[in-house]
Amino acid sequence: MVKVEFLGPIGVKPMELDVKNLGQLKDILSQNDEISKWLKLCAVALNDEIINDINTELKSGDRICILPPVCGG
């Protein structure tokens, strides 16, 4: 199982999913209306490292963070 956390204003509780790669995770998250609107805007971190490759393999115990854009001054 992979733990998925949603940071900042996304407002969705963490979930645990049985997925093999980021592409499969994206497909599952895209089915949730609350999450799907954020996916194109957010960065993704795997075990605290930003990743971009949709084919990245995931293993049990991995932690994914969905990171919304931030601004500050």
BELSULHU-V27158 format. One record per residue. N is the residue number from 1. OMEGA is omega in radians with two decimals (NA if undefined). Layout:
n	omega
N	OMEGA
N	OMEGA
This chain:
n	omega
1	3.11
2	3.10
3	3.14
4	3.12
5	-3.11
6	-3.02
7	3.05
8	-2.99
9	-3.12
10	3.01
11	3.11
12	3.14
13	3.09
14	3.10
15	3.06
16	-3.07
17	3.07
18	-3.12
19	-3.08
20	-3.11
21	-3.11
22	3.12
23	3.11
24	3.10
25	3.13
26	3.13
27	-3.14
28	-3.11
29	3.14
30	-3.14
31	-3.14
32	-3.08
33	3.14
34	-3.08
35	-3.01
36	-3.13
37	3.14
38	-2.94
39	-3.12
40	-3.09
41	-2.93
42	2.94
43	3.14
44	3.08
45	3.06
46	-3.11
47	3.06
48	3.05
49	3.11
50	3.12
51	-3.11
52	-3.03
53	-3.11
54	-3.13
55	-3.14
56	3.13
57	3.10
58	3.11
59	-3.13
60	-3.13
61	3.09
62	3.11
63	3.10
64	3.03
65	3.05
66	-2.97
67	3.11
68	3.09
69	3.12
70	3.03
71	-3.13
72	-3.11
73	NA
